[in-house]
């Protein structure tokens, strides 16, 4: 079925022009990402229309513009619910959209809240503590080394080699630096020394499946021991992404099972990725989920997995649209209801 599909997004170039920094805009999309999605949607027979960020969407809705579906990759700039802003507006107007709903978007941006739900669901994850202030670090009950990062950032923001804290005596100072820099709490976890995986998921609920998994291997040129902001920004020269298959490696099979269980427990939709890391015994543990994963055709993890598997970019976009389209009939029944 051919549809008019709106595109919501935050362009990094626009925010840089407004004076925001490279780090502040690290999660936002490149212009060629939006162009690639447009091409893919046209290849699939749809009619894409650019909308823009949440404020553009709000103005367009008030002006009476409507779409059969919105392909949403808008990250938002302000607030703990920033990834939920576009979904909430679209729910208000009963317009279906791709990816997760406002509840999931708000929950999963907060790494501590996410791990509380994950732990309650019985999904394997490391111990953790959330520090609102440096003094809260004194209450951490598990032993060093620790791994510390902002509680609500993505793209490795705030993650450096200093995030690995070897001594308890240094923990408060690291927490203070991150809290003051990013103006938010930090999450403290045991440092996991094992292999690191990113698993891509497509689908929703019982129909969700593990698309594939890449292992993150840091090269000699990388900041060692941690998949840091710098390593992610300069991944072409610092990181090797190696496709690993569950049929060849039981640890990968276990990682994909953990990822799929977490995806379903959190209620994520359509497509995304989960990050896992192994403890000292080689057991893969849930670290975090990105239900609004980057979707640049060459540089984002989910399309990278597809590229390794030989899956064309438009096919990935088609899977996402097909998963979201299953929610259109329910939305249509209520359209226009008071």
N, C-alpha and C positions, 0 to 999 in steps of 0.2 A: 504494500500500500504506500503510495507516494504521499508525503506529508510536507507541510510547511513547518520547518523546525528552526526555532530561534536559538541563537548562540549567546550565552552569558559567560563573561570572562573578565579577568583583570589583566590588562596588558602592562608588562614591566616597563616598557618604553614610556607609557603615559605617566606613570608614577615617578620615574626618574626625571622626566621633564618638569614635574611639579616640585622637585627638590628632595624627594626621598632618596635614601642611600641604596647602594647595591645590596647590602645585607637586609635592609627593611623590605626590599622588593624581591627577595630571593625566591619566594614561593610563587611569584606571579608568572604569567605565561608570555612567551615570545610571540611576536607577530606571526611568525611562520607556523606556529602551532595552530592558531585560529585558521589560517589559510589551508593548512593540511586537513583539518576537520571539515571545512567547507568542501574541499575537493572530494573527500571521501563520501560525504553525504550526497553530493551531486552524482558520484559514481553509483551510489545505491538508489538513485532515482528520486531523491528528496529535493526540496527547495529551501536551502539555508538562508536565514536572515540574521544579520549581526544586530545584537542588542547592546552588549557591553556590560559594565559593572552594575552593582545593585542599584545605585542611584539612577543610572540610565534605565534600568528595568522598571523602577518605580514610576519614572516619568512616562515611559512608554505605556504602562498599564493604565495610568490615569488618563492618558490620551486616547485610550480605547484599542490599542494594538493587542492582538491575540495570536496564538500559535497552537498548532495541534500538539506539539511537544517542544520542550526546551532542552537543548543539550547544554548542561550547566557545568562549567569548569571554574566558576568564580570562587576565589579563595577569601575575599573580603580583607579589609585592612584593620579594622578596629574591633576590639572586644573579644571575649572568650567564645562568643557565639558567631564569630564573623563568617565561618563557613556555612552557617545555617541561615544567613540573611536572605539569600536568593531563594532557597527552598521554601522558607517561610512566606515570602511574598507570593510565590507561585501557588502554594497551598491556599493562601487567602483568596486568590482568584480562581482556584480549582483548575489550574493548568498543569498537566503532568510534565514530569521532567526526568532526566537521567540522574542516576546515582542516588545517594541516600537522603533520608528525610531530615528535618531539622533536629530531631532528638538525637539521631545517630551522629550527625555532623558536630553538634555541640559536645556530646559525650566524648567522642573519640579524639577531639582536639586536646582534651585534658588527659594526659597520659596516666595520671594517678587514678582518676575516676574510671578510666577504661580498664585498668588493671584490677580495680576492685570488682568490677562486673565479671571480668575474665576469671579471676580467682574464684568467685562465687559459682561460676559455671563449671568449675573443675578443669579448666584449660591450663596446661602446665605453663607457669610463668615464674620468674625469679621473685624473691622477696623485694620489698620496696618500702620507702617512706617518702612522704611529701613534706618539705620544709617551707613554711610560710616566711620564716625568718631564720637568720644564721643560727640562733640559739636552738631552734628545733632540731638541728643536727645532733645535738647531745643525746636525743632520745632514740637514735638509731641503735637497734639491738643486734644487728648482724655485724660480722667482722669485716675489716678491709681485706683486699682493695675494693674501692667503691667506684661507681660510675655515676656522674652527676650531669644533669642537663636541664634546661628550662622545661616546665611542665606542659607548655602549650605552644611549642614552635615546631616547624617542619624544616625539611631540606637541610638538616644538620645544623641549623642556627644555634649558636652557643656551644656546639660540640667541638672541642679541641683536644690535643693530647693532655691538657691540664684537667680535662674531665675525668681522667683516671686518677683517683686519689689513693695513694699507697698507704698513707698513715692517717689514723683517726685524728691526730692532732692538726692535720691540715684541712679537715673536712669543712669546718665552719668558714674558713677564709675563702674557699672555693665557692661555697654556697652564697656568701656575701657578694662576691664579685658578680655572679650570675644574676642574683636577685636584683642588685642595683643596676645592672646593665639592661636587663630585659623587663624589669618592673613586673615580675610575676614570681610565683613559687618555683621551686626546683624539685625534681624527683631524684631520689637517691636509690640506687640499686647495687647489688653486688656486681663487681666487674666480671663479666663472662669471658673467659679466655679462648673459647673454642671457635669453630667455624661460624660464619655469618651467611644467612640466606635471605633472599627476597623471593616470596612466592606470589605469583599473580593469580587472582581469582576472577572468574566471570560467572555471572548468573546471580540469582536471588533465592534464598531459602533452600528448599530441597533440590532446586534445579542448579544451585551453585556447584562449581567444580574447580579444582585446581588446574589452571592453564599450564603452568610450568614454573620452574624454580631456577634462579641463577645464584651462584655462590659469589660473594663479594671477596675478591682477593686483592689485597693492597700490594702495589708494586714497590720497588726500592725507592722510587721517587715520592712516595706517599708519606703523609704523617702516619707514623706507625701505631698499631694497637687500637685504632679507633676510626670508624667511618665518619670522618669529621666534615664540617662545612667546607673547608678548603678542598678536601679529597673529592667531595661531591661536585663542587663548582668546577674543578679541573679534572674530572673523572677520565677524560680521554688520555691524559698522560700519567695518571696516578693509580688507576684502578683497572683491574681485569674482571670482567663479568663472564663467568663460565657457566654454561648451561649444564645442569646436573639432573639426572633422571631417576625417578623413584624405583624403576625396575632394576637399575644398576647399583643403587646405594640405599641400604635400609635406613640410614640416617635421614636421607632426603625424603623417603617415604613417610617417616615419622614426622618430619617437619611439615610436609604438605597436609598430613592428617591434623596436626595442631592448628595450622593456618585455617583450614576449612572449618574446624570446630569453632574457632574464634570468630570467623566471619559470620557464621550462622547464629552464634550466641549473641552477637552484638546487633544483629538485624541489618547488616550492610547489604547494599543492593547493586546489581548490574555489573560492576567491575571495580577492582582496586588491587591493592597489594598489601602484604603483611611482611614485617621484618622479624626474623628469628635469629637467635644466636645460641650456640651450644655452651653448656657449662663445662667444667673440668673433666667430667665423665663422658662428655660427648653427647649429652641429651639436649635436643633442641627445645628452646623455651620461647614463648611469645614475648616480643619486645613491644611492638606497637603496630597499629593498623593505619593505613591511609585509604579511607573510602572515597577520597577525591584525588586519586593518584595523578601525577604528571602524565601527560599524554602526547608529548612531542614525539614525532614518529621515529627519531633517531637517538635522542638523548635521555628519554624517560624510561624508567625501569620496566613498566608494563609493555610498551612497544618493543623494548629491547628483547624481552622474553619472546614476544611474537616473532621478531626478526630471527632469533636463534632457531625457532621452530618452523620457519618458512611460512608464517601466517601473514598475508598481506595486511597493510594498515587498514584499508577500507573494510576488511573482514572483521577486524577487532571492533571498529566503529559500528559495524552492522550488528554484531553480537550485543553491544551495549544498547543500541536503539531497540533491538528486538526484545531484550529483557525489560526495558522501560515501557515499551509499547503494551506489554501485558497489563499495565495499570491504566491504560487509556479508557477502556470501557467503563470501569467503575467511576472514573472522573467524569465521563460524559453523562452518566445517569444523573449526576447532581448539578451539572452546569446550569446556571441560571436560577437555582433554588434560592429562596430567600432565607 
